[in-house]
Amino acid sequence: MFRTFKKTALTAVAVALLGMAAAGCNPDELDKLDELDKLDKLDSLVTTSSEPAEKLFTGTQKIDVAGVKVNVSCTGEAEKDKPVIMLMAGAGDGLDKLASLQKTLSAKHRVCSYDRPGEGASDKPKGPQTFDSAGEVLTAVLDKAAGDHPVVLAGHSLGGLLAGRYAPEHTDRVKGVVLMDATPPTMLSDMEKSIPANAKGPAGQLRAQNLAVFKGQNPELLSMPDGPVGSAGDIPVEVLKHGKEYLAAIPQYGQKLEQAWTAGQRKWLGLSSNSKLIVADKSEHYIYVDQPELAVESIERVAGQAAGGQS
């Protein structure tokens, strides 16, 4: 997790920039997820649904996607015409990182999260991954976790990048998007322009590490090339951006990176004609940890709009 890496300003920035986290899981967050699963399993025994027998599971389950076991967690009850919320973690984070957010949201919604191949309790990918293959995994997860219900995607960092790439091609299912300090759609070129190739010291190391990760040297074996932001029509989209300029800690080039990150968040507004940017003034990269109430309000607002309710 982010605080695990906070030994030096540079290391913290490098981790946050990519959404990377420690491979180990936080015991407290795992306890929250276990408790959440137990409560919802118990609820499923004593509640009934007016809907036909739509078999949507509750708790944690591994599903097979082309021979790879993908770990999925779902809590809360699905309701007719109400979207299922899919939480998407950043690189290096498992679904346990989202446990507290998922528990809060599941009081009113069916909420799911998953470990992408190479992360958390999911299997390692069988080979190099692309946005297309990551999208195929997400589609399989949604088929199992949401069934025929509409979906709101809420992604942090790399999870936000994937949500932003996925939504325009799946507007039949995705009815709203919340991006929480999502990786910009042009992160590769942003990094190359912000820190020159001849940069030495920590900044040069940061540049090299980031470019390698975006070209597939990461646990997910996922290549993340730059690309234009597609349109998902007029679905509700909220883009949450960090307000504390932690990237400025990088000597000499930090301010350029902050400016590029802000510009990248504005590019995500192109996802929809019904989009808005919100600055989380008390947050660094992990907005849903630093200001959980802001993340919850945004996700619930978009879910309400997606269901035809008032904002």
JOVENBEL-V256489 format. One record per residue. N is the residue number from 0. OMEGA is omega as a letter, one per 30 degrees, with the letter a starting at -180 (* if undefined). Layout:
# JOVENBEL-V256489
n=[N/N]
omega=[OMEGA/OMEGA]
This chain:
# JOVENBEL-V256489
n=[0/1/2/3/4/5/6/7/8/9/10/11/12/13/14/15/16/17/18/19/20/21/22/23/24/25/26/27/28/29/30/31/32/33/34/35/36/37/38/39/40/41/42/43/44/45/46/47/48/49/50/51/52/53/54/55/56/57/58/59/60/61/62/63/64/65/66/67/68/69/70/71/72/73/74/75/76/77/78/79/80/81/82/83/84/85/86/87/88/89/90/91/92/93/94/95/96/97/98/99/100/101/102/103/104/105/106/107/108/109/110/111/112/113/114/115/116/117/118/119/120/121/122/123/124/125/126/127/128/129/130/131/132/133/134/135/136/137/138/139/140/141/142/143/144/145/146/147/148/149/150/151/152/153/154/155/156/157/158/159/160/161/162/163/164/165/166/167/168/169/170/171/172/173/174/175/176/177/178/179/180/181/182/183/184/185/186/187/188/189/190/191/192/193/194/195/196/197/198/199/200/201/202/203/204/205/206/207/208/209/210/211/212/213/214/215/216/217/218/219/220/221/222/223/224/225/226/227/228/229/230/231/232/233/234/235/236/237/238/239/240/241/242/243/244/245/246/247/248/249/250/251/252/253/254/255/256/257/258/259/260/261/262/263/264/265/266/267/268/269/270/271/272/273/274/275/276/277/278/279/280/281/282/283/284/285/286/287/288/289/290/291/292/293/294/295/296/297/298/299/300/301/302/303/304/305/306/307/308/309/310]
omega=[a/a/l/a/a/l/l/a/a/a/l/a/a/a/a/a/a/a/a/l/l/a/l/a/l/a/a/a/l/l/l/a/l/l/a/l/a/a/a/l/l/l/a/l/a/l/l/a/l/a/l/a/l/a/l/a/l/a/a/a/l/l/a/l/l/l/l/l/a/a/a/l/l/l/a/a/l/l/a/l/l/a/l/a/l/l/a/a/l/l/l/l/l/a/l/l/a/a/a/l/a/a/a/a/a/l/a/a/l/a/l/l/a/l/l/l/a/a/l/a/l/l/l/l/a/a/a/a/l/l/l/a/l/l/l/l/a/l/l/l/a/l/a/a/a/a/a/a/l/a/l/l/l/a/l/l/l/l/l/l/l/l/a/l/a/a/a/a/a/a/l/a/a/a/l/a/l/l/a/a/a/l/a/a/l/a/a/a/l/a/a/a/a/l/a/a/a/l/a/l/a/a/l/l/l/l/a/a/a/a/l/a/a/l/l/l/a/a/l/a/a/l/a/a/l/l/l/l/l/a/l/l/a/l/l/l/l/a/l/a/l/l/l/a/a/l/l/l/l/a/l/a/a/a/l/l/l/a/l/l/l/l/l/l/l/l/a/l/l/l/a/l/l/a/l/a/l/l/l/a/a/a/l/a/a/a/a/l/a/l/a/a/l/l/a/a/a/a/a/l/l/l/l/l/l/l/l/l/l/l/*]
